[in-house]
Amino acid sequence: MPTGTTTSLAISDLASRVGETVTLRGWLYHWRKGGKIWFLVLRDGSGYLQAVVSKSECRRSAWNEATRATQESTLEVTGVVRADPRSPGGVELGVTDVKILDLCLDWPITPKEHGVDFLLSQRHLWLRSSKQVAI
């Protein structure tokens, strides 16, 4: 059972919060859908987190916000931390609420091939890509 609510945690702090209801703020790194379940991958300065949004387990407004969010939108997500060894960091979030704090429109760097000149002109954004983070 969830115990207490903690606000503004870092993703890296979640492993010690299994079973608790938490609120996180971060950017939508990417998403994938599977019918009535959406998987949002959030990132903050400390790591990545898979947030599972189930249409049957959240309010309609939360579902609408989750499905409306775009890549690199700023989100505030509330839910219960669950242990999951398949997820980055060993935990995932069972989402109960989603709020879009800033909807990102026209994100210029998408998962496609870009030329070096373009990427250098967008360096402040390119640094967020997985390859650049690894370097």
N, C-alpha and C positions, 0 to 999 in steps of 0.2 A: 504494500500500500504506500502511496505517496505520503511523504512527511514534510510539511512546510514548503514555502516558496522562497527561492533565492533569486534576486534580480541581478542582471548584468554580470554573469559569470563568464569566464573565458572557456572556450571549448576544451582546452587542455585540463581544466579542473573537473570535468564531468565524471571521470572514472571513479572518483570517490563519492559521487552523488547518486549512485544507482538507487532507484526507487523514489527519488525526490522529484517534485515538480519544480522546474527551473524556467527562467526566462533568459534568452540569449539574444544578442544583437550581432548581426554579421551580414556578409554579402552572399548573394546566391551565386555560387560557383557554377553549378549546372543542375539540371533536373532531368528526370525521366518519369514516364507515367506508365501505369499498368492498370487500366480500367478505372476502378474506384479508389485506387491508391496512387499517390504521387510521392516520389522520392526526391526531396530537395537536398542538395549537398551545399551546406553552408561553410563559409570560412571566416575566420577572424585572424588576428595576428598570431594566434597560438596553434592553429591547426584547422582540420576539416571535420565535419560532422554530417552524418546522414540523418535527415529528419523525415519521418514517415508520416504522411498526411493521409488518413483514411476517411473517406466520405462519411462512413457510419460512426466515426468516433470524434468528430469535431462539429462545431457549429457551421451552418451554411455560409456565414460571412467569412469564416476562416478558410473554408474550402475555396470560396470565390477568390480570396486574396492569394492563396497558394497557387491557383491555376492562372492567375493574372500576372504574377511576378515574372520578370524578365531577367536574363543573365546580368549579374552585377547589381541588381536592385538591392537596396538596404532593407533588411527585414528584422522584425522583432518576433521571435518564435517562442511560444510557451508550450511545455509538455513534460512528460514523465521520462526520466532517463532510464534506459533499459540496457542491460548487458547484452552485447552481441559480438562475439569474437570475429565475425566476418567484416565488421565495420572498422574504419580507421579509428584508432584510439580504443577499440574494444567496446564502445557504447554507441547507441543510437538514441534518437529522441522520438517518442510517441507523441505527436503533435496534437494539442487541443486548441491552440489559437495561433493565428498568423496575422501580423500587421505589416503592411508595406510602409516603411518610413520614407523611402525615396524610390520611385519607380524609374529605372534606367531605360531610357529610350535610345535607340540607335547606337548600341555598343559597337564600336568600330572593329574590334578584333574578335572574330568568330573562329570556330574550329575549321578553318580552311587555309590554304596556302596563301601567304602574303609575301611580297617582295621585301628585301632587306631595307630599301629606302622607306617604304611605308612603315615597317616595324620600328625603325629608328626614329621616325617622326612621331610615333605613338609610344615612345619608350616608357613613359610613366605608366602606361596601361600594359605594355608588353611584359613588364616586370612581374605582373600578377599571373602569368602563364606558368603551367606546371614545369616546363623545361627551365625557365628562368629561375623559378623558385629552387629547383634542384641544384642549379649552378651556384 
